[in-house]
Amino acid sequence: MAGALDGIKVLEVTQIIAGPMCGVFLSDMGADVIKVESAAGDGMRLLGQFAPGESKGFHVFNRGKRGMVLDLQSDGGRAVLHRMIAEMDVFLINARPGVPERLGVDYETLRAINPSLIYLENTAYGPSGPSAHRAGADIIAQAYSGLMAGDEKFDEHGGPDLITATTPADFAAAFTSAIAVCAALFHRERTGEGQKIDTSLLGAALTLQNAFSARLPASDAILLDPMLAGLAAVRERGGTYRELIGARGGIRALVGGAFLLYYGGYQTADGAIMLGCVTPANRNQVREALGVTTDDDPTDAGDFNPLADGAQEVVAKAREVISERFASDTTENWIARLDAAGAPASQVNIPEEMIDDPQVQSLDIFVDLEHRLTGPETMIGAAYQMSATPTAAQGASPPLDGDTDAVLTEYGYSAEEIASLRASGAIGVPASD
């Protein structure tokens, strides 16, 4: 069975993660995604490369695509893209505002060639505003959006530290971009109308922390306003970044400390465990498994006031009891007890080991591929299943310049035209001496 986007043609001029991963999502749904690179290649090819121009990151973020090399700074390269765009359904680009115009691949130019085109532009800060022109990356979006401060991590010098487990703004932008493209295609199916889509790393990062960035006066008068006043006081006296984060977290510690007893992690005798309790019933399930009494932890008692003097000490003592209990036995034994009690809990796994996990294997999420240059590889495929239009990885990532001639032949170029374009440098990687 064909994928939901079978027959949809996508031309992608993106690099690193946010744009390329959007292309992967569309490819998994059946779209024919053609990735355009310069002769130097996507910068991701060089990050951790294990063979010339090939890295694990590039393979992951570009599987299922065909690849071609165009010099969009040349008249010949732009002419090729303009000829191809007439037959495309979707165009993807992630660049600083102004770059598409300089390259002749901006929305107005391409829409004049193909009025039904879905054009998606992903930028760091968005298409307008005082910072629209600024350069950005995931780590910049983490910092600007407040996501980094919200994570409350510090480097060895007490300064801000990035979220290292993933690139949250990149991935959130990729997801939102793919959703927007699908919605635009649905709209075009009904109306015949193409459109431009703008997404940004900043918008994606803000979405990930919407509960913290939102304003709700009835709540803010109690919690947010005093915290903002505390931040202002720290800044006024020239306090450190660590002091700023402390001022931000003080109110949350008072109100959330008791909640976080059962919504957070603990060390076990041989690893770590994470609790995800959001209701009193869940917390009681954990207490039952641990053998914790109300004397050990009175925080769920009806008369406990998290804002009262001494409340933090009560929470600290309860955490000490819970920590000692978890440290007394293995992760496997605690998970068995917590599962028996019905409590939401999990062992803390290592990402590099997850491919062998039986639950992960049951999701049928991994795909085995064969790369033209580097051989067999196993990748994470689509994280969802569709019964009528199944998703499928359409192949490994393309070698640099791997499909240029084949794609151009498909789009009506003769062998002589392709040879002439190569000779001019408009397409392909120049031959080395």
Order of alpha helices (4+ residues) and beta strands (2+ residues): beta-alpha-beta-beta-beta-alpha-beta-alpha-beta-alpha-alpha-beta-alpha-alpha-alpha-beta-alpha-alpha-alpha-alpha-alpha-beta-beta-alpha-alpha-alpha-beta-alpha-beta-beta-alpha-alpha
